[in-house]
């Protein structure tokens, strides 16, 4: 069971990380994108090659009091691009929200995605690997204990049989 659980966690997280950032729908400095968001499905704003620009700023408007918060440290890689989280999006209720980002210096590209990339995936590898290893270890321990007890029982039966 632990082996299956570990594999399920690993496959699920791997599938999620492959689609973490929607790089097909990117937007540039000054563009306004409209997003349908709800508080139960966290989203983040990702920036391509974060070191390329300085003084990055994003703004969000919509129902309630939406906020942009500081993201954790993470990364999303494609074949030839590096994406870094710029802001986590915190919305109070479901609705349409408008996001606009800008930077000074070299123009930047942005994309919307999940707040978890490869670093978070790496953190999930620990239980995804540990659970199957634990499952195999428990299986080996049960097999060894069973073999030892059967051997002891067999010896006792043979001793009783020869002793009578």
C-alpha positions as semicolon CSV with decimal commas, in nm:
position;residue;x (nm);y (nm);z (nm)
1;X;0,000;0,000;0,000
2;X;0,281;0,243;0,086
3;X;0,447;0,171;-0,248
4;X;0,128;0,256;-0,436
5;X;0,074;0,570;-0,226
6;X;0,431;0,690;-0,290
7;X;0,400;0,626;-0,663
8;X;0,063;0,805;-0,673
9;X;0,208;1,111;-0,497
10;X;0,507;1,117;-0,733
11;X;0,303;1,081;-1,051
12;X;0,043;1,338;-0,939
13;X;0,305;1,596;-0,844
14;X;0,510;1,534;-1,159
15;X;0,200;1,586;-1,374
16;X;0,123;1,909;-1,184
17;X;0,474;2,049;-1,222
18;X;0,479;1,991;-1,598
19;X;0,178;2,221;-1,634
20;X;0,262;2,462;-1,351
21;X;0,306;2,773;-1,568
22;X;0,092;2,855;-1,871
23;X;0,378;2,973;-2,093
24;X;0,154;2,953;-2,400
25;X;-0,051;3,250;-2,273
26;X;0,218;3,494;-2,173
27;X;0,182;3,870;-2,160
28;X;0,426;4,160;-2,173
29;X;0,489;4,484;-1,983
30;X;0,182;4,707;-1,983
31;X;-0,057;4,435;-2,104
32;X;-0,370;4,378;-1,898
33;X;-0,496;4,022;-1,869
34;X;-0,834;3,921;-1,732
35;X;-0,838;3,609;-1,518
36;X;-1,121;3,409;-1,368
37;X;-0,995;3,330;-1,017
38;X;-1,132;3,186;-0,697
39;X;-0,975;3,154;-0,351
40;X;-0,974;2,773;-0,359
41;X;-0,739;2,753;-0,660
42;X;-0,420;2,943;-0,587
43;X;-0,243;3,114;-0,874
44;X;0,081;3,306;-0,915
45;X;0,238;3,550;-1,158
46;X;0,561;3,414;-1,306
47;X;0,828;3,619;-1,482
48;X;1,059;3,490;-1,753
49;X;1,431;3,522;-1,674
50;X;1,381;3,730;-1,360
51;X;1,731;3,881;-1,370
52;X;1,662;4,042;-1,708
53;X;1,468;4,338;-1,566
54;X;1,469;4,550;-1,257
55;X;1,197;4,733;-1,067
56;X;0,919;4,492;-1,154
57;X;0,567;4,579;-1,041
58;X;0,227;4,420;-1,088
59;X;-0,120;4,535;-0,995
60;X;-0,445;4,343;-0,956
61;X;-0,800;4,477;-0,953
62;X;-1,129;4,299;-0,907
63;X;-1,403;4,216;-0,659
64;X;-1,321;4,245;-0,291
65;X;-0,968;4,331;-0,193
66;X;-0,733;4,116;-0,407
67;X;-0,366;4,121;-0,309
68;X;-0,033;4,024;-0,457
69;X;0,194;3,864;-0,200
70;X;0,556;3,757;-0,198
71;X;0,609;3,411;-0,343
72;X;0,833;3,139;-0,214
73;X;1,156;3,047;-0,387
74;X;1,087;2,829;-0,688
75;X;1,165;2,784;-1,056
76;X;0,993;2,651;-1,367
77;X;1,204;2,541;-1,662
78;X;1,114;2,487;-2,024
79;X;1,353;2,374;-2,293
80;X;1,508;2,720;-2,334
81;X;1,353;2,944;-2,066
82;X;1,366;2,993;-1,692
83;X;1,059;3,122;-1,509
84;X;1,055;3,251;-1,151
85;X;0,754;3,333;-0,932
86;X;0,701;3,707;-0,901
87;X;0,380;3,726;-0,692
88;X;0,127;3,491;-0,540
89;X;-0,229;3,602;-0,610
90;X;-0,462;3,616;-0,310
91;X;-0,830;3,675;-0,395
92;X;-1,113;3,695;-0,139
93;X;-1,385;3,553;-0,366
94;X;-1,443;3,408;-0,711
95;X;-1,463;3,654;-0,995
96;X;-1,289;3,822;-1,286
97;X;-0,967;4,000;-1,200
98;X;-0,740;4,218;-1,412
99;X;-0,362;4,193;-1,378
100;X;-0,112;4,440;-1,523
101;X;0,264;4,412;-1,484
102;X;0,552;4,641;-1,580
103;X;0,927;4,667;-1,539
104;X;1,205;4,912;-1,607
105;X;1,494;4,830;-1,835
106;X;1,470;4,520;-2,050
107;X;1,106;4,430;-2,133
108;X;0,974;4,134;-1,938
109;X;0,733;3,854;-2,014
110;X;0,486;3,717;-1,760
111;X;0,262;3,413;-1,732
112;X;0,002;3,291;-1,487
113;X;0,045;2,956;-1,321
114;X;0,032;2,752;-1,005
115;X;0,242;2,877;-0,714
116;X;0,443;2,553;-0,713
117;X;0,728;2,472;-0,950
118;X;1,029;2,242;-0,949
119;X;1,156;2,331;-0,600
120;X;0,820;2,239;-0,448
121;X;0,816;1,923;-0,659
122;X;1,157;1,835;-0,515
123;X;1,010;1,868;-0,166
124;X;0,734;1,625;-0,261
125;X;0,992;1,374;-0,385
126;X;1,087;1,301;-0,024
127;X;0,754;1,132;0,063
128;X;0,716;0,996;-0,291
129;X;1,045;0,805;-0,247
130;X;1,029;0,746;0,130
131;X;0,689;0,578;0,129
132;X;0,786;0,301;-0,119
133;X;1,119;0,249;0,059
134;X;0,933;0,222;0,390
135;X;0,684;-0,019;0,231
136;X;0,963;-0,243;0,099
137;X;1,141;-0,226;0,436
138;X;0,828;-0,329;0,623
139;X;0,770;-0,610;0,373
140;X;1,125;-0,739;0,419
141;X;1,092;-0,717;0,800
142;X;0,765;-0,912;0,795
143;X;0,921;-1,175;0,568
144;X;1,227;-1,214;0,792
145;X;1,021;-1,235;1,113
146;X;0,785;-1,487;0,955
147;X;1,075;-1,699;0,824
148;X;1,248;-1,692;1,166
149;X;0,930;-1,787;1,352
150;X;0,851;-2,067;1,108
151;X;1,204;-2,201;1,141
152;X;1,182;-2,190;1,522
153;X;0,842;-2,356;1,516
154;X;0,969;-2,628;1,279
155;X;1,268;-2,695;1,507
156;X;1,037;-2,722;1,807
157;X;0,806;-2,963;1,624
158;X;1,102;-3,179;1,512
159;X;1,243;-3,183;1,867
160;X;0,903;-3,286;2,007
161;X;0,865;-3,551;1,735
162;X;1,212;-3,704;1,796
163;X;1,186;-3,669;2,172
164;X;0,871;-3,879;2,201
